[in-house]
């Protein structure tokens, strides 16, 4: 009995706030197939979700951005204000620049499009629970264009960025700037006139050298630390 309780305590405790029943059922079914994730409850409205988060204090909240009774951004703000240790993953059907920026300023930990694969969604949930930030790659160019205090900059120049990450080669800097622009490996290869295999290798090296999990986190780090 003690073993079972210990195993349960290690699970990522999740609350789903989503006004479409079919989506709630699908998300719950997906997460409950995972050994390390437990959906502890669900909510159909923002108000209901805020109250349930207060009661259960989950590790992660999966939050629909388009709730009927109140905006997902407002729900996120209240959850983050009331539950400092709870991570918030925003789900959306499309990227609206103003909503993206509002969400990040509110302190959400992930901004995810609903057409994402189930495997990727569970991976993002685990990463967010571990403290990572995740933004859909399609949103990165918007951040580059409109970044002000959205992701607070620590370093203000490329020179300082290079001093911090001196192990990046000049070619890797070129590739990283294209990653920030949202370019795929194929597009990077075409622009730099290299093979797609070489492009992919550069991206993998950048991810390793910047100590991040994926190309999106590499782009966010580059923006945050002032490369672009």
MDAnalysis code that builds the backbone (N, CA, C; Angstrom):
import MDAnalysis as mda
import numpy as np

u = mda.Universe.empty(684, n_residues=228, atom_resindex=np.repeat(np.arange(228), 3), trajectory=True)
u.add_TopologyAttr("name", ["N", "CA", "C"] * 228)
u.add_TopologyAttr("resid", np.arange(1, 229))
u.add_TopologyAttr("resname", ["UNK", "UNK", "UNK", "UNK", "UNK", "UNK", "UNK", "UNK", "UNK", "UNK", "UNK", "UNK", "UNK", "UNK", "UNK", "UNK", "UNK", "UNK", "UNK", "UNK", "UNK", "UNK", "UNK", "UNK", "UNK", "UNK", "UNK", "UNK", "UNK", "UNK", "UNK", "UNK", "UNK", "UNK", "UNK", "UNK", "UNK", "UNK", "UNK", "UNK", "UNK", "UNK", "UNK", "UNK", "UNK", "UNK", "UNK", "UNK", "UNK", "UNK", "UNK", "UNK", "UNK", "UNK", "UNK", "UNK", "UNK", "UNK", "UNK", "UNK", "UNK", "UNK", "UNK", "UNK", "UNK", "UNK", "UNK", "UNK", "UNK", "UNK", "UNK", "UNK", "UNK", "UNK", "UNK", "UNK", "UNK", "UNK", "UNK", "UNK", "UNK", "UNK", "UNK", "UNK", "UNK", "UNK", "UNK", "UNK", "UNK", "UNK", "UNK", "UNK", "UNK", "UNK", "UNK", "UNK", "UNK", "UNK", "UNK", "UNK", "UNK", "UNK", "UNK", "UNK", "UNK", "UNK", "UNK", "UNK", "UNK", "UNK", "UNK", "UNK", "UNK", "UNK", "UNK", "UNK", "UNK", "UNK", "UNK", "UNK", "UNK", "UNK", "UNK", "UNK", "UNK", "UNK", "UNK", "UNK", "UNK", "UNK", "UNK", "UNK", "UNK", "UNK", "UNK", "UNK", "UNK", "UNK", "UNK", "UNK", "UNK", "UNK", "UNK", "UNK", "UNK", "UNK", "UNK", "UNK", "UNK", "UNK", "UNK", "UNK", "UNK", "UNK", "UNK", "UNK", "UNK", "UNK", "UNK", "UNK", "UNK", "UNK", "UNK", "UNK", "UNK", "UNK", "UNK", "UNK", "UNK", "UNK", "UNK", "UNK", "UNK", "UNK", "UNK", "UNK", "UNK", "UNK", "UNK", "UNK", "UNK", "UNK", "UNK", "UNK", "UNK", "UNK", "UNK", "UNK", "UNK", "UNK", "UNK", "UNK", "UNK", "UNK", "UNK", "UNK", "UNK", "UNK", "UNK", "UNK", "UNK", "UNK", "UNK", "UNK", "UNK", "UNK", "UNK", "UNK", "UNK", "UNK", "UNK", "UNK", "UNK", "UNK", "UNK", "UNK", "UNK", "UNK", "UNK", "UNK", "UNK", "UNK", "UNK", "UNK", "UNK", "UNK", "UNK", "UNK"])
u.atoms.positions = np.array([
    [0.822, -1.200, 0.000],
    [0.000, 0.000, 0.000],
    [0.862, 1.258, 0.000],
    [1.932, 1.258, 0.768],
    [2.825, 2.399, 0.825],
    [3.492, 2.650, -0.530],
    [3.794, 1.577, -1.248],
    [4.421, 1.704, -2.569],
    [3.473, 2.397, -3.527],
    [2.192, 2.006, -3.512],
    [1.214, 2.624, -4.396],
    [1.061, 4.112, -4.118],
    [1.015, 4.482, -2.835],
    [0.869, 5.883, -2.478],
    [2.090, 6.675, -2.932],
    [3.265, 6.079, -2.788],
    [4.492, 6.756, -3.214],
    [4.491, 6.983, -4.711],
    [4.069, 5.968, -5.473],
    [4.027, 6.094, -6.920],
    [3.062, 7.179, -7.347],
    [1.907, 7.249, -6.658],
    [0.913, 8.245, -7.017],
    [1.441, 9.650, -6.753],
    [2.179, 9.797, -5.653],
    [2.675, 11.122, -5.281],
    [3.669, 11.655, -6.302],
    [4.285, 10.766, -7.057],
    [5.254, 11.194, -8.059],
    [4.582, 11.619, -9.361],
    [3.316, 11.353, -9.508],
    [2.624, 11.719, -10.740],
    [2.440, 13.229, -10.855],
    [2.441, 13.708, -12.088],
    [2.173, 15.122, -12.350],
    [0.662, 15.328, -12.241],
    [0.256, 16.149, -11.301],
    [-1.173, 16.369, -11.028],
    [-1.689, 17.485, -11.933],
    [-2.691, 17.160, -12.741],
    [-3.153, 18.066, -13.793],
    [-4.636, 18.399, -13.625],
    [-4.975, 19.661, -13.883],
    [-6.376, 20.076, -14.011],
    [-6.575, 20.611, -15.428],
    [-7.651, 20.183, -16.081],
    [-7.983, 20.634, -17.432],
    [-9.132, 21.640, -17.343],
    [-8.929, 22.837, -17.905],
    [-9.991, 23.847, -17.975],
    [-10.295, 24.072, -19.452],
    [-11.417, 23.550, -19.896],
    [-11.764, 23.535, -21.322],
    [-13.281, 23.480, -21.438],
    [-13.876, 24.362, -22.251],
    [-15.336, 24.410, -22.316],
    [-15.944, 23.424, -23.317],
    [-15.123, 22.804, -24.152],
    [-15.645, 21.799, -25.080],
    [-15.455, 20.406, -24.488],
    [-16.571, 19.729, -24.270],
    [-16.527, 18.424, -23.610],
    [-15.661, 17.425, -24.369],
    [-15.793, 17.412, -25.688],
    [-15.037, 16.456, -26.498],
    [-13.530, 16.655, -26.315],
    [-13.110, 17.913, -26.243],
    [-11.691, 18.219, -26.038],
    [-11.251, 17.791, -24.644],
    [-12.094, 18.049, -23.641],
    [-11.757, 17.633, -22.276],
    [-11.593, 16.127, -22.187],
    [-12.520, 15.412, -22.791],
    [-12.479, 13.950, -22.755],
    [-11.221, 13.449, -23.455],
    [-10.900, 14.053, -24.604],
    [-9.717, 13.629, -25.348],
    [-8.428, 13.872, -24.582],
    [-8.331, 15.047, -23.957],
    [-7.129, 15.364, -23.177],
    [-6.999, 14.444, -21.970],
    [-8.115, 14.235, -21.288],
    [-8.079, 13.363, -20.109],
    [-7.659, 11.948, -20.499],
    [-8.222, 11.452, -21.595],
    [-7.886, 10.106, -22.055],
    [-6.404, 10.010, -22.418],
    [-5.886, 11.030, -23.087],
    [-4.477, 11.055, -23.468],
    [-3.576, 11.015, -22.243],
    [-3.826, 11.898, -21.283],
    [-2.942, 12.009, -20.123],
    [-3.042, 10.791, -19.207],
    [-4.219, 10.228, -19.090],
    [-4.372, 9.103, -18.174],
    [-3.772, 7.813, -18.725],
    [-3.361, 7.826, -19.974],
    [-2.622, 6.682, -20.525],
    [-1.158, 6.720, -20.096],
    [-0.739, 7.855, -19.544],
    [0.648, 8.023, -19.131],
    [0.815, 7.590, -17.674],
    [1.870, 6.872, -17.397],
    [2.103, 6.372, -16.042],
    [2.428, 7.477, -15.044],
    [2.935, 8.613, -15.559],
    [3.415, 9.656, -14.659],
    [2.515, 10.893, -14.601],
    [1.304, 10.793, -15.174],
    [0.380, 11.938, -15.202],
    [-0.975, 11.525, -14.646],
    [-1.553, 12.381, -13.805],
    [-2.878, 12.116, -13.247],
    [-3.763, 13.347, -13.407],
    [-4.902, 13.200, -14.103],
    [-5.881, 14.288, -14.213],
    [-6.760, 14.230, -12.977],
    [-6.596, 15.202, -12.080],
    [-7.300, 15.124, -10.796],
    [-8.724, 15.674, -10.865],
    [-8.959, 16.605, -11.800],
    [-10.322, 17.100, -12.013],
    [-10.352, 17.938, -13.286],
    [-11.564, 18.330, -13.693],
    [-11.749, 19.141, -14.896],
    [-12.677, 20.302, -14.568],
    [-12.681, 21.313, -15.448],
    [-13.595, 22.443, -15.299],
    [-14.043, 22.897, -16.682],
    [-15.301, 23.329, -16.763],
    [-15.869, 23.759, -18.037],
    [-15.782, 25.272, -18.212],
    [-15.715, 26.012, -17.103],
    [-15.662, 27.470, -17.165],
    [-14.423, 27.996, -16.452],
    [-14.097, 29.251, -16.735],
    [-12.959, 29.857, -16.079],
    [-13.151, 29.990, -14.586],
    [-14.330, 30.439, -14.189],
    [-14.632, 30.620, -12.760],
    [-14.512, 29.299, -12.009],
    [-15.093, 28.246, -12.579],
    [-15.023, 26.923, -11.958],
    [-13.569, 26.457, -11.881],
    [-12.816, 26.712, -12.939],
    [-11.429, 26.291, -12.975],
    [-10.585, 26.967, -11.913],
    [-10.767, 28.276, -11.755],
    [-10.023, 29.031, -10.742],
    [-10.269, 28.458, -9.355],
    [-11.528, 28.158, -9.049],
    [-11.877, 27.604, -7.732],
    [-11.278, 26.217, -7.528],
    [-11.319, 25.391, -8.569],
    [-10.782, 24.038, -8.435],
    [-9.257, 24.052, -8.284],
    [-8.616, 24.987, -8.948],
    [-7.162, 25.099, -8.798],
    [-6.814, 25.522, -7.377],
    [-7.607, 26.436, -6.804],
    [-7.382, 26.855, -5.413],
    [-7.479, 25.667, -4.462],
    [-8.467, 24.813, -4.698],
    [-8.722, 23.675, -3.804],
    [-7.648, 22.601, -3.956],
    [-7.308, 22.264, -5.206],
    [-6.451, 21.101, -5.460],
    [-4.963, 21.429, -5.643],
    [-4.642, 22.700, -5.931],
    [-3.257, 23.119, -6.111],
    [-2.475, 22.142, -6.999],
    [-2.857, 22.007, -8.270],
    [-2.208, 21.035, -9.163],
    [-0.802, 21.464, -9.560],
    [-0.074, 20.548, -10.153],
    [1.247, 20.879, -10.683],
    [1.123, 21.685, -11.975],
    [0.194, 21.256, -12.842],
    [0.031, 21.889, -14.148],
    [-1.452, 22.068, -14.461],
    [-1.791, 23.218, -15.030],
    [-3.142, 23.468, -15.529],
    [-3.090, 23.540, -17.050],
    [-3.954, 22.772, -17.704],
    [-4.134, 22.862, -19.152],
    [-5.314, 23.798, -19.379],
    [-5.074, 24.953, -19.971],
    [-6.071, 26.022, -20.020],
    [-6.413, 26.415, -21.454],
    [-7.693, 26.289, -21.788],
    [-8.177, 26.740, -23.097],
    [-8.202, 28.263, -23.110],
    [-7.701, 28.862, -24.160],
    [-7.617, 30.320, -24.215],
    [-8.968, 30.960, -24.513],
    [-9.904, 30.177, -25.105],
    [-11.174, 30.748, -25.550],
    [-12.374, 30.293, -24.755],
    [-12.354, 30.458, -23.457],
    [-13.477, 30.065, -22.613],
    [-14.657, 31.019, -22.822],
    [-15.864, 30.533, -22.551],
    [-17.053, 31.332, -22.822],
    [-17.304, 32.398, -21.758],
    [-16.980, 32.104, -20.494],
    [-17.358, 33.045, -19.425],
    [-16.307, 34.116, -19.164],
    [-15.039, 33.849, -19.481],
    [-13.980, 34.829, -19.285],
    [-12.774, 34.433, -20.123],
    [-11.883, 35.373, -20.361],
    [-10.732, 35.081, -21.216],
    [-9.746, 34.143, -20.515],
    [-9.093, 33.325, -21.311],
    [-8.093, 32.428, -20.759],
    [-6.953, 33.183, -20.104],
    [-6.626, 34.360, -20.644],
    [-5.547, 35.166, -20.068],
    [-5.910, 35.605, -18.657],
    [-7.163, 36.037, -18.461],
    [-7.596, 36.463, -17.130],
    [-7.590, 35.292, -16.151],
    [-8.014, 34.126, -16.631],
    [-7.981, 32.922, -15.792],
    [-6.544, 32.609, -15.397],
    [-5.635, 32.690, -16.370],
    [-4.214, 32.421, -16.091],
    [-3.674, 33.381, -15.040],
    [-3.988, 34.666, -15.166],
    [-3.519, 35.659, -14.203],
    [-3.971, 35.311, -12.786],
    [-5.225, 34.916, -12.638],
    [-5.764, 34.617, -11.307],
    [-5.153, 33.340, -10.739],
    [-4.977, 32.356, -11.603],
    [-4.363, 31.101, -11.146],
    [-2.936, 31.356, -10.673],
    [-2.173, 32.085, -11.473],
    [-0.769, 32.349, -11.140],
    [-0.666, 33.189, -9.866],
    [-1.600, 34.131, -9.689],
    [-1.596, 34.973, -8.492],
    [-1.915, 34.160, -7.230],
    [-2.815, 33.186, -7.380],
    [-3.269, 32.413, -6.216],
    [-2.442, 31.167, -5.943],
    [-1.808, 30.622, -6.981],
    [-1.093, 29.348, -6.858],
    [0.290, 29.486, -7.482],
    [1.224, 29.969, -6.706],
    [2.555, 30.301, -7.220],
    [3.304, 29.104, -7.800],
    [3.031, 27.908, -7.307],
    [3.768, 26.725, -7.755],
    [3.107, 25.997, -8.918],
    [1.933, 26.460, -9.333],
    [1.213, 25.803, -10.426],
    [1.671, 26.354, -11.770],
    [2.021, 25.463, -12.698],
    [2.403, 25.856, -14.050],
    [1.147, 25.916, -14.918],
    [1.119, 26.844, -15.876],
    [-0.043, 27.011, -16.754],
    [0.360, 26.812, -18.205],
    [-0.317, 25.864, -18.880],
    [-0.132, 25.630, -20.306],
    [-1.364, 26.140, -21.048],
    [-1.173, 27.134, -21.906],
    [-2.278, 27.718, -22.658],
    [-2.462, 26.963, -23.969],
    [-3.684, 26.522, -24.234],
    [-4.008, 25.862, -25.495],
    [-4.836, 26.802, -26.359],
    [-4.489, 26.887, -27.645],
    [-5.207, 27.781, -28.550],
    [-5.333, 27.147, -29.927],
    [-6.367, 27.553, -30.670],
    [-6.557, 27.005, -32.017],
    [-5.792, 27.805, -33.061],
    [-5.379, 29.033, -32.711],
    [-4.593, 29.848, -33.632],
    [-3.762, 30.855, -32.836],
    [-2.765, 31.428, -33.486],
    [-1.899, 32.391, -32.815],
    [-2.378, 33.808, -33.094],
    [-2.797, 34.499, -32.045],
    [-3.144, 35.919, -32.120],
    [-2.034, 36.681, -31.392],
    [-1.280, 37.529, -32.088],
    [-0.134, 38.196, -31.460],
    [-0.442, 38.879, -30.143],
    [-1.568, 39.600, -30.074],
    [-1.879, 40.321, -28.830],
    [-2.156, 39.356, -27.684],
    [-2.836, 38.245, -27.985],
    [-3.147, 37.260, -26.944],
    [-1.887, 36.513, -26.520],
    [-1.033, 36.205, -27.484],
    [0.249, 35.568, -27.175],
    [1.038, 36.429, -26.192],
    [1.156, 37.707, -26.495],
    [1.937, 38.614, -25.654],
    [1.301, 38.770, -24.279],
    [-0.026, 38.917, -24.247],
    [-0.726, 39.006, -22.960],
    [-0.490, 37.755, -22.121],
    [-0.530, 36.611, -22.762],
    [-0.352, 35.337, -22.059],
    [1.033, 35.249, -21.432],
    [2.056, 35.600, -22.204],
    [3.423, 35.529, -21.695],
    [3.653, 36.547, -20.583],
    [3.078, 37.720, -20.731],
    [3.207, 38.731, -19.682],
    [2.471, 38.310, -18.412],
    [1.423, 37.503, -18.591],
    [0.689, 36.992, -17.423],
    [1.501, 35.939, -16.684],
    [2.490, 35.346, -17.377],
    [3.355, 34.367, -16.734],
    [3.087, 32.926, -17.085],
    [2.367, 32.666, -18.200],
    [2.109, 31.278, -18.573],
    [3.421, 30.593, -18.941],
    [3.445, 29.288, -18.789],
    [4.663, 28.511, -19.010],
    [4.738, 27.883, -20.393],
    [3.592, 27.820, -21.081],
    [3.587, 27.259, -22.436],
    [2.436, 27.856, -23.229],
    [2.676, 28.037, -24.517],
    [1.657, 28.540, -25.444],
    [1.621, 27.552, -26.605],
    [0.571, 26.732, -26.665],
    [0.556, 25.542, -27.517],
    [-0.650, 25.552, -28.450],
    [-0.414, 25.291, -29.717],
    [-1.516, 25.153, -30.675],
    [-2.190, 23.793, -30.519],
    [-3.502, 23.770, -30.692],
    [-4.267, 22.548, -30.456],
    [-4.025, 21.467, -31.500],
    [-3.419, 21.814, -32.625],
    [-3.169, 20.786, -33.640],
    [-1.871, 20.019, -33.384],
    [-1.278, 20.229, -32.225],
    [-0.035, 19.559, -31.883],
    [-0.268, 18.056, -31.711],
    [0.761, 17.259, -31.911],
    [0.617, 15.814, -31.748],
    [0.482, 15.460, -30.270],
    [-0.155, 14.328, -30.003],
    [-0.363, 13.901, -28.616],
    [0.961, 13.621, -27.920],
    [1.907, 13.031, -28.632],
    [3.218, 12.745, -28.037],
    [3.939, 14.033, -27.658],
    [3.866, 15.028, -28.540],
    [4.528, 16.298, -28.260],
    [3.864, 17.009, -27.082],
    [2.548, 16.939, -27.005],
    [1.840, 17.601, -25.912],
    [2.228, 17.020, -24.559],
    [2.322, 15.712, -24.472],
    [2.729, 15.101, -23.206],
    [4.182, 15.430, -22.883],
    [5.023, 15.512, -23.919],
    [6.420, 15.890, -23.695],
    [6.511, 17.317, -23.153],
    [5.719, 18.212, -23.728],
    [5.722, 19.607, -23.278],
    [5.229, 19.698, -21.837],
    [4.190, 18.936, -21.523],
    [3.663, 18.951, -20.154],
    [4.748, 18.549, -19.161],
    [5.469, 17.497, -19.476],
    [6.549, 17.045, -18.576],
    [7.640, 18.109, -18.454],
    [7.988, 18.736, -19.583],
    [9.031, 19.757, -19.563],
    [8.605, 20.965, -18.741],
    [7.357, 21.376, -18.923],
    [6.822, 22.513, -18.166],
    [6.798, 22.201, -16.676],
    [6.405, 20.982, -16.348],
    [6.394, 20.585, -14.932],
    [7.791, 20.650, -14.325],
    [8.793, 20.414, -15.161],
    [10.192, 20.466, -14.699],
    [10.754, 21.888, -14.679],
    [9.932, 22.860, -15.101],
    [10.366, 24.251, -15.038],
    [10.706, 24.895, -16.366],
    [10.529, 24.169, -17.476],
    [10.857, 24.722, -18.793],
    [9.729, 25.624, -19.298],
    [10.082, 26.471, -20.258],
    [9.096, 27.284, -20.961],
    [9.000, 26.760, -22.389],
    [7.779, 26.707, -22.945],
    [7.627, 26.201, -24.314],
    [6.662, 27.099, -25.078],
    [7.086, 27.507, -26.258],
    [6.258, 28.343, -27.122],
    [6.230, 27.699, -28.499],
    [5.052, 27.651, -29.116],
    [4.953, 27.061, -30.447],
    [5.920, 27.765, -31.398],
    [6.664, 26.995, -32.191],
    [7.646, 27.604, -33.110],
    [7.062, 28.691, -34.006],
    [5.773, 28.570, -34.363],
    [5.152, 29.580, -35.231],
    [5.046, 30.934, -34.533],
    [5.138, 30.936, -33.207],
    [5.013, 32.181, -32.451],
    [6.339, 32.895, -32.267],
    [7.449, 32.212, -32.534],
    [8.765, 32.804, -32.273],
    [9.012, 34.076, -33.088],
    [8.680, 34.116, -34.406],
    [8.874, 35.368, -35.149],
    [8.092, 36.546, -34.557],
    [6.931, 36.282, -34.008],
    [6.135, 37.340, -33.375],
    [6.880, 37.891, -32.171],
    [7.482, 37.002, -31.393],
    [8.251, 37.442, -30.233],
    [9.446, 38.276, -30.661],
    [10.062, 37.865, -31.748],
    [11.235, 38.613, -32.214],
    [10.841, 40.026, -32.618],
    [9.707, 40.168, -33.300],
    [9.264, 41.469, -33.784],
    [8.756, 42.366, -32.658],
    [8.105, 41.766, -31.672],
    [7.416, 42.572, -30.670],
    [8.008, 42.453, -29.280],
    [9.130, 41.760, -29.159],
    [9.720, 41.583, -27.833],
    [10.130, 42.921, -27.226],
    [9.577, 43.189, -26.054],
    [9.960, 44.362, -25.287],
    [10.263, 43.842, -23.914],
    [9.280, 43.880, -23.076],
    [9.416, 43.282, -21.756],
    [8.684, 41.947, -21.687],
    [8.353, 41.391, -22.845],
    [7.633, 40.122, -22.861],
    [8.510, 39.031, -22.264],
    [9.720, 38.915, -22.818],
    [10.728, 38.040, -22.234],
    [11.857, 38.971, -21.805],
    [11.977, 39.291, -20.543],
    [12.954, 40.287, -20.098],
    [14.365, 39.953, -20.561],
    [15.000, 40.887, -21.212],
    [16.354, 40.660, -21.728],
    [17.380, 40.780, -20.614],
    [18.313, 39.815, -20.579],
    [19.393, 39.857, -19.601],
    [20.635, 40.504, -20.200],
    [20.827, 40.277, -21.504],
    [22.031, 40.781, -22.170],
    [21.587, 41.591, -23.381],
    [22.213, 42.718, -23.619],
    [21.706, 43.647, -24.614],
    [22.479, 43.684, -25.926],
    [23.528, 42.889, -26.069],
    [24.290, 42.952, -27.304],
    [24.767, 41.585, -27.744],
    [25.033, 41.482, -29.040],
    [25.566, 40.232, -29.561],
    [26.952, 39.953, -28.978],
    [27.710, 41.015, -28.753],
    [29.046, 40.834, -28.186],
    [28.970, 40.142, -26.828],
    [28.044, 40.586, -26.013],
    [27.887, 39.968, -24.698],
    [27.353, 38.546, -24.813],
    [26.440, 38.340, -25.773],
    [25.914, 37.000, -25.995],
    [27.056, 36.070, -26.403],
    [27.932, 36.556, -27.303],
    [29.056, 35.742, -27.768],
    [30.036, 35.455, -26.633],
    [30.195, 36.428, -25.750],
    [31.094, 36.206, -24.614],
    [30.562, 35.114, -23.701],
    [29.230, 35.064, -23.584],
    [28.593, 34.064, -22.731],
    [28.575, 32.697, -23.410],
    [28.412, 32.698, -24.741],
    [28.294, 31.438, -25.489],
    [29.397, 31.362, -26.549],
    [30.647, 31.503, -26.097],
    [31.786, 31.561, -27.015],
    [31.994, 30.268, -27.782],
    [31.371, 29.177, -27.323],
    [31.573, 27.905, -27.999],
    [30.720, 27.767, -29.255],
    [29.848, 28.743, -29.544],
    [29.094, 28.730, -30.796],
    [29.984, 29.258, -31.922],
    [29.966, 28.569, -33.058],
    [30.733, 29.032, -34.211],
    [29.969, 30.135, -34.939],
    [30.653, 30.826, -35.848],
    [29.997, 31.878, -36.639],
    [28.848, 31.302, -37.456],
    [29.045, 30.112, -38.013],
    [27.981, 29.483, -38.788],
    [26.783, 29.150, -37.895],
    [27.082, 28.711, -36.689],
    [25.988, 28.392, -35.762],
    [25.207, 29.641, -35.365],
    [25.889, 30.793, -35.273],
    [25.175, 32.049, -35.044],
    [24.230, 32.354, -36.201],
    [24.700, 32.139, -37.418],
    [23.852, 32.365, -38.594],
    [22.626, 31.465, -38.549],
    [22.861, 30.198, -38.229],
    [21.758, 29.234, -38.168],
    [20.796, 29.608, -37.045],
    [21.327, 30.003, -35.898],
    [20.479, 30.359, -34.756],
    [19.570, 31.537, -35.087],
    [20.098, 32.538, -35.794],
    [19.268, 33.682, -36.176],
    [18.124, 33.246, -37.089],
    [18.371, 32.273, -37.953],
    [17.318, 31.759, -38.833],
    [16.313, 30.919, -38.057],
    [16.786, 30.205, -37.029],
    [15.871, 29.468, -36.146],
    [14.935, 30.449, -35.448],
    [15.490, 31.575, -34.995],
    [14.673, 32.613, -34.346],
    [13.625, 33.155, -35.318],
    [13.983, 33.194, -36.603],
    [13.037, 33.656, -37.621],
    [11.969, 32.614, -37.944],
    [12.061, 31.445, -37.310],
    [11.063, 30.403, -37.522],
    [11.323, 29.529, -38.729],
    [12.544, 29.560, -39.256],
    [12.860, 28.779, -40.448],
    [13.052, 27.302, -40.098],
    [12.601, 26.439, -41.011],
    [12.791, 24.998, -40.849],
    [14.215, 24.623, -41.264],
    [14.611, 23.385, -40.987],
    [15.942, 22.920, -41.406],
    [16.097, 23.018, -42.919],
    [15.038, 22.684, -43.643],
    [15.083, 22.765, -45.109],
    [15.291, 24.212, -45.566],
    [14.538, 25.132, -44.967],
    [14.649, 26.544, -45.349],
    [16.031, 27.100, -45.006],
    [16.560, 26.712, -43.844],
    [17.908, 27.151, -43.461],
    [18.928, 26.657, -44.480],
    [18.772, 25.405, -44.900],
    [19.690, 24.831, -45.891],
    [19.645, 25.613, -47.202],
    [18.439, 25.987, -47.639],
    [18.291, 26.737, -48.885],
    [18.922, 28.122, -48.783],
    [18.697, 28.799, -47.671],
    [19.216, 30.163, -47.484],
    [20.742, 30.178, -47.406],
    [21.312, 29.217, -46.669],
    [22.762, 29.190, -46.458],
    [23.495, 28.350, -47.503],
    [22.708, 27.746, -48.416],
    [23.292, 26.924, -49.486],
    [24.137, 25.780, -48.916],
    [23.534, 25.082, -47.966],
    [24.155, 23.890, -47.383],
    [23.144, 22.750, -47.493],
    [23.569, 21.544, -47.183],
    [22.635, 20.421, -47.246],
    [21.693, 20.459, -46.042],
    [20.535, 19.839, -46.200],
    [19.592, 19.782, -45.088],
    [20.177, 18.990, -43.921],
    [20.967, 17.970, -44.227],
    [21.626, 17.187, -43.178],
    [22.568, 18.071, -42.351],
    [23.326, 18.933, -43.044],
    [24.233, 19.849, -42.350],
    [23.458, 20.857, -41.522],
    [22.372, 21.346, -42.085],
    [21.514, 22.288, -41.354],
    [21.003, 21.668, -40.061],
    [20.527, 20.438, -40.159],
    [20.021, 19.735, -38.984],
    [21.126, 19.541, -37.950],
    [22.327, 19.229, -38.419],
    [23.457, 19.019, -37.511],
    [23.798, 20.304, -36.758],
    [23.759, 21.440, -37.469],
    [24.025, 22.729, -36.819],
    [22.997, 23.007, -35.725],
    [21.720, 22.758, -36.041],
    [20.649, 23.006, -35.060],
    [20.849, 22.114, -33.833],
    [21.192, 20.866, -34.059],
    [21.431, 19.948, -32.931],
    [22.602, 20.430, -32.067],
    [23.650, 20.928, -32.702],
    [24.803, 21.449, -31.964],
    [24.427, 22.670, -31.141],
    [23.623, 23.540, -31.736],
    [23.175, 24.755, -31.038],
    [22.364, 24.391, -29.799],
    [21.440, 23.458, -29.954],
    [20.601, 23.025, -28.829],
    [21.463, 22.483, -27.702],
    [22.464, 21.695, -28.073],
    [23.364, 21.120, -27.065],
    [24.205, 22.205, -26.389],
    [24.750, 23.125, -27.166],
    [25.634, 24.152, -26.618],
    [24.893, 25.172, -25.753],
    [23.639, 25.457, -26.103],
    [22.861, 26.418, -25.311],
    [22.179, 25.754, -24.117],
    [22.326, 24.440, -24.014],
    [21.766, 23.649, -22.907],
    [20.249, 23.851, -22.834],
    [19.583, 23.606, -23.960],
    [18.127, 23.668, -24.033],
    [17.621, 22.352, -24.613],
    [16.294, 22.187, -24.608],
    [15.718, 20.909, -25.024],
    [15.341, 20.845, -26.500],
    [15.071, 22.000, -27.125],
    [14.635, 21.975, -28.520],
    [14.915, 23.321, -29.179],
    [14.618, 23.418, -30.471],
    [14.924, 24.626, -31.243],
    [14.114, 25.821, -30.768],
    [12.895, 25.582, -30.288],
    [12.084, 26.686, -29.786],
    [12.714, 27.312, -28.555],
    [13.178, 26.477, -27.631],
    [13.834, 27.002, -26.438],
    [15.134, 27.718, -26.799],
    [15.827, 27.242, -27.836],
    [17.043, 27.922, -28.295],
    [16.707, 29.319, -28.798],
    [15.614, 29.421, -29.565],
    [15.195, 30.725, -30.097],
    [14.784, 31.669, -28.977],
    [14.043, 31.143, -28.008],
    [13.608, 31.971, -26.881],
    [14.817, 32.460, -26.082],
    [15.787, 31.593, -25.886],
    [16.993, 31.974, -25.144],
    [17.759, 33.062, -25.895],
    [17.826, 32.942, -27.226],
    [18.518, 33.946, -28.026],
    [17.840, 35.299, -27.915],
    [16.516, 35.299, -27.910],
    [15.762, 36.556, -27.770],
    [15.974, 37.123, -26.362],
    [15.853, 36.261, -25.377],
    [15.949, 36.692, -23.971],
    [17.305, 37.290, -23.663],
    [18.363, 36.745, -24.258],
    [19.716, 37.183, -23.928],
    [20.287, 38.174, -24.937],
    [19.431, 38.681, -25.825],
    [19.815, 39.843, -26.614],
    [20.520, 39.589, -27.924],
    [20.518, 38.351, -28.433],
    [21.171, 38.101, -29.723],
    [20.431, 38.793, -30.857],
    [19.111, 38.851, -30.766],
    [18.297, 39.455, -31.829],
    [17.397, 40.513, -31.239],
])
